[in-house]
Amino acid sequence: MTLSDTSKVIGQTPSGFAVTEAAHQACQVTLGLSDDNISRFEDALAGGFLFNTGPIDAMGTLFSPERWADYFACVKGQRSEERRVGKEGRS
């Protein structure tokens, strides 16, 4: 994957924070999200029904107001790190 592919914005959190491909991939690994859960997230995000579905874990589908909260927090942290590294590279 090229740098331009990983810096591509693929969506946004409910608060409007941009989700890049790089942040998305890093959070999938960090949170141990299955490919099925990533697919559920991407479909729900694209379809505008993100809060009508949730990730699946050992107990079944998670339905709560915080169902994607760990993912959003991870993405925000990854994006902050991307910006910090970008600023250091320009110094």
C-alpha positions in Angstrom: 0.0 0.0 0.0 1.4 3.4 -0.9 1.5 6.4 1.4 -1.3 8.1 -0.6 -3.5 5.0 0.0 -2.9 5.1 3.8 -3.5 8.8 4.1 -6.8 8.6 2.3 -9.8 9.7 4.4 -12.3 6.8 4.4 -14.9 8.3 6.8 -15.4 10.2 10.0 -16.4 9.7 13.6 -19.7 11.0 14.8 -17.9 14.1 16.1 -16.5 14.7 12.6 -13.0 13.5 13.2 -11.5 12.2 9.9 -10.7 8.5 9.7 -7.7 7.7 7.5 -6.9 4.2 6.0 -3.7 4.2 8.1 -5.6 4.9 11.4 -8.2 2.4 10.5 -5.7 -0.4 9.9 -3.7 0.4 13.0 -6.9 0.4 15.2 -8.0 -2.9 13.7 -4.8 -4.4 14.9 -4.7 -2.5 18.2 -8.2 -3.5 19.1 -8.1 -7.0 17.6 -11.1 -6.4 15.4 -11.9 -9.2 13.0 -12.3 -8.6 9.3 -16.0 -9.3 9.7 -16.3 -6.5 12.3 -14.4 -4.1 10.1 -16.6 -5.0 7.2 -19.7 -4.4 9.4 -18.3 -1.0 10.4 -17.4 0.1 6.8 -20.9 -1.0 5.5 -22.7 0.8 8.4 -20.5 3.9 8.0 -21.1 4.1 4.2 -24.8 3.3 4.6 -25.4 5.9 7.4 -26.6 3.3 9.9 -23.5 3.0 12.1 -25.5 3.3 15.3 -28.0 0.7 14.3 -25.4 -2.1 14.3 -22.5 -3.1 16.4 -19.4 -5.2 16.5 -19.7 -8.9 17.3 -17.8 -10.5 20.1 -17.9 -13.8 21.9 -21.3 -12.9 23.5 -22.9 -11.8 20.2 -23.6 -8.4 18.7 -22.8 -5.5 21.0 -25.6 -2.9 21.2 -25.0 0.0 23.5 -24.3 3.7 23.1 -20.6 3.0 23.4 -20.4 0.1 21.0 -17.9 1.8 18.7 -16.3 4.1 21.3 -13.0 2.2 21.6 -12.6 2.3 17.8 -13.4 6.1 17.7 -10.9 6.8 20.6 -8.3 4.7 18.8 -8.7 6.5 15.5 -8.5 9.9 17.1 -5.3 8.9 18.9 -3.8 7.5 15.6 -4.7 10.7 13.7 -3.2 12.8 16.5 0.0 10.8 16.1 0.0 11.1 12.3 -0.2 14.9 12.7 2.6 15.0 15.3 4.9 12.9 13.1 4.0 15.1 10.1 4.9 18.2 11.9 8.2 16.7 13.0 9.0 15.7 9.4 8.6 19.3 8.3 10.8 20.8 11.0 
